[in-house]
Amino acid sequence: MRNSLPSGRCGVTARRTYEPTEVGEQSLIDGVRPVTLGERLTARTSHPMTPKRNPDAGQKPCDHGLFDEVGRAQIDLLDLIPTQT
């Protein structure tokens, strides 16, 4: 962040503050402080995670292996233990 020299226009004597952003350096309005990295990360954690390649993709159900509740070949672990008669 850099500060410029005081401007003499319109009687303004405050120093202009600049903030580096993704699109380039931008000036801040008087009385506004720059957004910190911590505030940006906190804002990102409040939104759900989305994939980078296809952000509109829906999550597929985990219906295979141990979590396949509707599978036809699913058996109970107790069925594998031989019963003694």
N, C-alpha and C positions, 0 to 999 in steps of 0.2 A: 504494500500500500504506500502511496506517496502523497505528499501534500504539495499543493501549488502555492505560488506566491499570492498574497492577498489581492483581491480584485478591487479596483476602484470604481466599478460601475454601480450606479444606483445607490451609492453610499454603503455598499456591502463590504465589510472589512473582515468577514470570516474566511478561514482557509478552507478551500474545497478539498474534500477527501475522495480518493479513488480506490476502487476495489477490483482486483483481478478476477475475472470470471471465465467460463468456458468459451465465450464468444469474444473476449477481449476485455480491456480495461474499461470500467464504467464509473462515472462519477456518482457520488451519493448526495442525496438531498440533505440540506442542513438539518441537524438533529437526528439523523438516522445513522446507526452504527452498522459496520459490516457484519454479515452473517458468518459465524464461526464454523469450523469444521465439525465440531461437536453438535451444533444445532442442525447442520445438514444431515449428519448421520442419524440423529434422533428422528428427524422428519422422515427419513427413508425407512426406519424400522417400524413406523406406524402404518405403513402400507403393506399389503400382502406381497410375498415374493412372486415374481413372474419370470418365466424363462427368457433368455436373451434372444434366441433365434425366432421364436414365435410367441409374442406376449399374449396373444388371444387364445392359445391352446388350453384346453381343459385338462384336468388331471385324470389319468386313466385309473380305474379301480384296481386295487391289488387283489385280483381273484385267481391267483395261481399258487401252487405249492401249499404251504401250511395254511395260508389265509383263504384258500378256495372253499367257501362254505356251500356253494351250490354245485360243486363237482359231483359227478355220478360215481366216480371211483373212490370217493373219500370213505375211509373206514376209521373206526375208533382204535386207538392204541390198545385198549383192553381186549379187543378182538384178536390181537396177535398173540396173547398169552394163552398157552394151552390150558384148558380146564381139566382138573383132576376129578374123576368120578369114582 
